[in-house]
């Protein structure tokens, strides 16, 4: 929906907003103002003038005023007939709990008809003068508008979601009535249930009733993200106000988090030992039954087909490489023993030979049945949500606290001593301090190196470097070898809401998961791997990761040589 503009122009504008040093989400609000405007270059030029004039706070307040103006409501039976007695957004019919009603598509912004010069200029920069003047004309003649132009039939839940900016309708080009519905999610939210993603805002009655004016729908789409950020701004202000002073900063229960599912509360030791003494095939059968139940209860994660949530606060992980499953089990035990990092408790690991298959049969789905080199790991579930889902919800203070937490955890992780489990597989002796190997002392498997093929164990860093580009670059030499998570990214860092000691609310790290690639690596490895897919993550997250490793030297040179390697196709 946003107008296009050269990437270099947008990058320049966004960098200018970053340099203003505005508290979150003010910078994100201004970025939405530019990206969703009719002419981003024009909007960016206007914004730069305001910022250069030292009006950063004022321009944020002006945009908040524009986004948050009030609405009026109307109810017309003819509109319901025009819309086919179905929700224009979801395509659903009404129910007693979620009825249909005719409501305005967009707030009627009475406050836009103002003599305030800054508001008028900002509206012109966002819409363009012609579109702005049309809107101001609509405001002055609101009583003369036919409701068919700016009202539609929607379910109560869909109307609330649309008004809150949680869903937007993008008009398909070359059509005035065809749209694509898209969720505008912030945080761990469920998308709005819909019957198809392509609403048709025409006259379903075929009786010539006036259709919705697409300019109302288009304006709502352009402002949807800003509406969400405006709500977030209010939430962060409330969180910063002390409520009831507490003496604990433990995570507070959230809708999808059950305190009883943490790693310290699952199964008494004796009962677990009895269970683990049962034949592996019996245990695997029970886990697969629980897996099918888990699919019904919790669904299957679309981005993680090899992981399934189970009842009783458990997860079942499938891996085609048994050494990775054994490595994760060993790494979790090491992290639990030597650090305060919240990690899942490893419950069970099963290595099964492949099941015999008849010639010509298809491979069975992951987890449901063994295929080849099968390994299954059962771990406990930790509270919280992946950091990537919650990045926009964090206040600046939350980011600072999470950086300190992660830096502390990295200090503990790097101090884990070598253990007999990581002894040299060839000699059985303790590993030398230069050996690069997995948590079990075997070869490392990291998608960054040779596409995840087994590498090593390597006697030293120079030997390890031969598996990557620019192996003899001085930047790759002379590092200490430390215990490393090796897949630190916002998918694997869990966070959750908490109450601080001063009574304010915020977010805290509640877990680090996915340890199958952990082992002893060069000391910069966690820093560069955390930014391996930096293009996928927000600038905010990348800044956080750089701050986490500042106390260890920053590894700017190592990150640069790694980026050169990635750009040349190494590890991609």
Residue, then its C-alpha position, 0 to 999 in steps of 0.5 A: x500500500x505504501x508508495x514506492x521510493x528509491x531505497x537509498x532515499x528511504x534509507x537516508x530518511x530512516x537513518x536521519x530518524x535514527x540519529x534523532x535518538x527518539x524514545x521508542x516507539x516515536x522513531x517507528x511512528x515517524x518511519x511509518x509517516x514516511x513509508x506509508x505516505x503518498x510520496x515518501x520522498x516529499x514526506x521525508x523532505x518535510x520531516x528532515x526540515x522539522x528535525x533540522x529545526x529541532x522539532x523532533x518531539x513536536x513532529x511526533x506529537x503532531x503525527x499522534x494528533x493526526x492518527x488519533x482523531x475521533x469518529x462518528x457511527x451510523x447504522x443502515x440496513x441498505x449497507x448490510x444488503x449491499x455487503x451480502x450480510x457478510x463481514x467485509x473483512x473476514x467473509x464470515x456471517x455474524x454469530x450471537x457472540x460476534x454479531x455483524x454491524x454497520x460501522x464507519x470504515x475510518x475515523x472521521x477526523x474532525x480535528x483535521x479541520x484546524x487552523x494549526x499550521x504544523x498539522x496542515x503542513x504535515x497532512x500535506x506532506x503525508x497525503x499530498x496537497x490534493x488528497x489532503x484538501x479532499x479529506x478536509x472537504x469531507x470533514x466539513x461536509x460530514x453531515x451531507x455524506x451518504x453512509x454508503x461511502x464510508x460505512x460497511x458491514x463487519x463483525x464486532x471482532x473484525x471492526x475492533x481489529x480494523x479500528x485498532x490497526x490490527x488488519x489492513x486492506x490493500x487495494x489491488x491495482x487496477x481495481x476499485x473493489x478488490x482488496x487483499x487483507x493483511x494482518x498488522x501484528x505486533x507481538x505474539x498475537x493470533x491473526x484475525x480468522x478469515x474466509x479467504x484473504x481477498x475481500x470484494x467491496x462491491x454491491x453484492x445485492x446487484x441492485x445498484x447501491x452505492x459502493x464504498x469509497x476506496x479512499x477511506x479504505x486506503x487511508x485506513x491502510x496507510x495509518x494502520x501501523x501508526x495506530x498500533x504504535x500510538x496504542x503501544x506508546x500509551x502502553x509503554x507510558x503506563x508500564x513506566x508508572x509504578x503500580x504495586x511495588x514488588x520484590x521479584x522480577x520474575x515473569x508474570x503469567x501471560x495468556x500463552x505462558x503457564x508458570x507450571x511448565x518451566x524446566x524445574x517443575x517437571x516430573x519427580x526424579x524417581x518417576x523420570x528414572x523409572x520412565x527412562x528405564x522403559x524400552x526406547x520403542x515404547x517411549x517413542x510410541x508414547x511421545x508420538x501419541x502425545x505429538x498427535x494430541x499436541x497437533x490438535x491442541x496447539x497446531x503445528x508451527x509453520x516455520x518449525x516442522x521438526x518441533x512439536x509442542x506436547x501436553x504436560x509442558x513438553x516439546x518433542x524435537x526431531x533430527x535426522x542427525x543423531x549426533x545433533x540430538x545427542x549434542x543438544x542433550x549434552x549442551x543443555x546439561x552443561x549449561x544447566x550445571x555451570x550457568x544460570x542461563x534459563x534453558x529447557x531441561x532435557x528429559x529424554x533422547x532416543x536414537x532409532x534405526x530407520x523403519x523399513x519401507x516398502x519400495x515406492x512408498x513416500x517418506x513419512x512426515x517428520x516426527x510421525x514415523x522414523x525415516x533415516x538416521x532418526x533422533x528424538x529429543x524431549x525437553x521441557x517448555x520454557x515460559x515466554x515468546x521468541x524475541x523476534x515476535x516482541x521486538x516492537x513491544x520493548x521500551x528502550x529500558x527493556x532493551x537495555x535490561x535484556x542486553x545486560x542479561x544476555x551479556x551476563x549469560x554470555x560471560x557464564x557460557x564462555x567460562x564453561x570448562x571442558x568436561x570428560x564428555x568433550x574429550x578427544x574421540x580419538x585418544x579419549x584424553x581431555x581435549x586441548x584448549x584449542x580443540x574446536x568440537x561439539x559439546x560431546x567432543x565430536x564434529x561440529x554441525x553449523x549451517x554457517x559452515x559447509x551447509x551443516x555438514x560434519x566438520x572436525x573436530x579441528x585441532x585449532x582455529x587455523x584448521x577450522x578456518x580452512x572450511x570457510x572463505x578467507x581462511x588466512x586473513x589475519x582477522x581470523x587468527x589468534x582467538x580463544x576457544x570458548x563454549x558457544x551457543x552457535x545459533x543465538x538469534x531472536x528466534x531462540x531468545x525467549x522473553x516475557x513480561x515481568x514486574x520490576x522491583x520498583x513496581x514498573x512493568x517490562x520484559x525480561x529474558x526467560x530462556x535460550x533454546x535450540x542448542x543442537x549446534x553448541x560447542x567450542x568455537x572461536x570466541x567471536x562465533x556467537x557475536x557474528x552468528x547472532x547477526x548472520x541473518x541480520x537482514x531478517x531482523x530489525x535495526x534495533x535487534x542488531x544494535x542490541x546484539x552489538x551492545x551485548x558483545x561490546x564488553x568482549x571486544x565488539x568483534x567489529x573486524x571479525x563481523x566484517x570478514x564474516x559479512x564479506x564471506x556471507x555476501x560471497x555465498x559462504x554459509x548461505 
